[in-house]
Amino acid sequence: MQRWPTADALRQAKVEDIVSVIQSLGLQNKRARHFIRLSQAYVEDPPQPNVLRKSNKPHYLGYIYIGALGSSPQGLPSHQHRRYQHYRRCRLQYPMTPVSHMPGMGPYALDSYRIFCVKSEYNEWKRVVPEDKELIRYLKWKWAIEEGKCWLPKVGVIGHVDLCYLETLTHELIATRPY
């Protein structure tokens, strides 16, 4: 940040200079070129909060809600055999966001933006069905803590949180933590 404090400064940097700073991260040549390309795009056409843009990636494999079913999905604990929301996998148009047009805005980046950056009163995070395992972990926690609901990826809300679910979720989050 000290060396390139603005997007304009970073877009003018030499690839070799960026590589020397980020070499320990791996894929440094690709990342350095991406940082420059992203900075260039930001300077030329920055995101604007109230201007929604189409994604550079027109479609993704996602899930659409098709209703509540009476049987339980596989892997659901026996105490939660209740009605649950069901989603079907299909090709979907990425939702428009202020950052959708920026280079590198694929599924993880767009899902992350919708979960963490869209104002909470819009509840956009509730509509995200991510493929990324860490975003899935976060949403399971967020649904449980903020809404008191049990949520499964590709299925949706399956019921209300109870002590058994919270214990299971806590053990799952601890057992699969990335560090």
Buried (B, 14 or more C-beta within 10 A) or exposed (E): EEEBEEBEEBBEBEBEEBBEBBEEEEEBEEBBEBBBBBBBBBBEEEBEEEEBBEBBBEEBEBBEEEEEEEEBBEEBEEEBBEBBBBBEEEEBEBBEBBBBBBBEBEBBBBBBBBBEBBEEEEEBBBEBBBBBEEBBBBBBBBBBEEBEBBBBBBBBBBBEBEEEBBEBBEEEBEEEEEE
